[in-house]
Amino acid sequence: MPRALRVRDEIQSAYAQARVTLLPKAGGYFDVAVDGKTIFSKTEKIATAIERFPESGEITTLLKEAGYTQN
C-alpha cells in the first residue's frame, strides 16, 4: 500500500482538484485509471513493458501526456 499512497500523493500534489480513490485488490494488481481510462497497469503492461510499479513522477508525466493540466 505504500506505493499506492505515494502515487496518490503525487497526483494530488500536481492536481489539487483530483479525486483519488484507492481500491485494494489481491493478486499484485496496480492500475491507475483516469476518467475511466487506464493509463498505467502493472499486470496488463499498459505504459510499461514489464510488470512493475510506476516510478516516482511517472504517473504525473502520463497525465500530462494525456492532456491533463496541472494546478
The 8 nearest C-alpha neighbors of each residue, nearest first, counted from 0:
[[1, 3, 2, 4, 23, 5, 21, 29],
 [2, 0, 4, 3, 5, 6, 7, 8],
 [3, 1, 5, 4, 0, 6, 52, 53],
 [2, 4, 0, 6, 5, 1, 7, 21],
 [3, 5, 7, 1, 2, 6, 8, 0],
 [6, 4, 2, 8, 3, 7, 9, 1],
 [5, 7, 9, 3, 8, 4, 10, 2],
 [8, 6, 4, 10, 5, 9, 3, 11],
 [7, 9, 11, 5, 6, 10, 12, 4],
 [10, 8, 6, 12, 7, 11, 5, 13],
 [11, 9, 7, 13, 12, 8, 14, 6],
 [10, 12, 14, 15, 8, 13, 9, 17],
 [11, 13, 9, 10, 14, 8, 15, 70],
 [12, 14, 10, 11, 69, 70, 15, 9],
 [15, 13, 11, 69, 17, 70, 16, 10],
 [14, 16, 11, 17, 12, 13, 70, 10],
 [15, 17, 14, 18, 11, 70, 13, 19],
 [18, 16, 14, 15, 11, 19, 10, 13],
 [17, 19, 16, 20, 11, 15, 14, 10],
 [20, 18, 17, 7, 21, 11, 10, 8],
 [19, 21, 22, 18, 7, 17, 23, 31],
 [20, 22, 23, 19, 3, 7, 4, 0],
 [21, 23, 24, 20, 29, 30, 3, 19],
 [24, 22, 21, 25, 0, 28, 29, 3],
 [23, 25, 22, 28, 26, 27, 29, 21],
 [26, 24, 27, 28, 23, 29, 22, 0],
 [25, 27, 28, 24, 29, 42, 23, 41],
 [28, 26, 25, 29, 42, 24, 41, 50],
 [29, 27, 26, 42, 41, 24, 30, 25],
 [28, 30, 41, 40, 27, 31, 42, 52],
 [31, 29, 40, 39, 41, 28, 32, 37],
 [30, 32, 39, 37, 38, 40, 33, 29],
 [33, 31, 37, 36, 38, 35, 30, 34],
 [34, 32, 36, 35, 37, 31, 38, 62],
 [33, 35, 36, 32, 37, 38, 31, 18],
 [34, 36, 33, 32, 37, 38, 31, 30],
 [37, 35, 32, 33, 34, 38, 31, 39],
 [36, 38, 32, 39, 31, 33, 35, 30],
 [37, 39, 32, 31, 36, 45, 46, 40],
 [40, 38, 45, 31, 46, 30, 37, 41],
 [41, 39, 30, 45, 43, 44, 42, 29],
 [40, 42, 50, 29, 44, 51, 43, 52],
 [41, 43, 44, 40, 50, 28, 29, 27],
 [44, 42, 40, 45, 41, 50, 39, 30],
 [45, 43, 47, 41, 40, 42, 48, 49],
 [44, 46, 40, 39, 47, 43, 38, 41],
 [47, 45, 39, 44, 38, 48, 40, 61],
 [48, 46, 44, 45, 49, 50, 41, 39],
 [47, 49, 44, 46, 50, 45, 51, 41],
 [50, 48, 47, 51, 44, 41, 42, 43],
 [51, 49, 41, 42, 44, 48, 47, 52],
 [52, 50, 41, 49, 53, 47, 42, 44],
 [51, 53, 41, 54, 29, 50, 2, 40],
 [54, 52, 57, 51, 55, 58, 39, 41],
 [53, 55, 57, 56, 52, 58, 51, 6],
 [54, 56, 57, 53, 6, 58, 5, 9],
 [57, 55, 59, 58, 54, 60, 9, 53],
 [56, 58, 60, 54, 59, 55, 53, 61],
 [59, 57, 61, 60, 56, 62, 53, 6],
 [58, 60, 62, 61, 56, 57, 10, 63],
 [61, 59, 57, 63, 58, 62, 64, 56],
 [62, 60, 58, 64, 59, 63, 65, 57],
 [61, 63, 59, 65, 60, 64, 67, 58],
 [64, 62, 60, 67, 66, 65, 61, 59],
 [63, 65, 61, 66, 62, 60, 67, 59],
 [66, 64, 62, 63, 67, 61, 38, 60],
 [67, 65, 63, 64, 68, 62, 61, 69],
 [68, 66, 63, 62, 65, 69, 64, 14],
 [69, 67, 66, 63, 70, 14, 62, 13],
 [68, 70, 14, 13, 67, 63, 15, 59],
 [69, 14, 13, 15, 68, 16, 12, 11]]
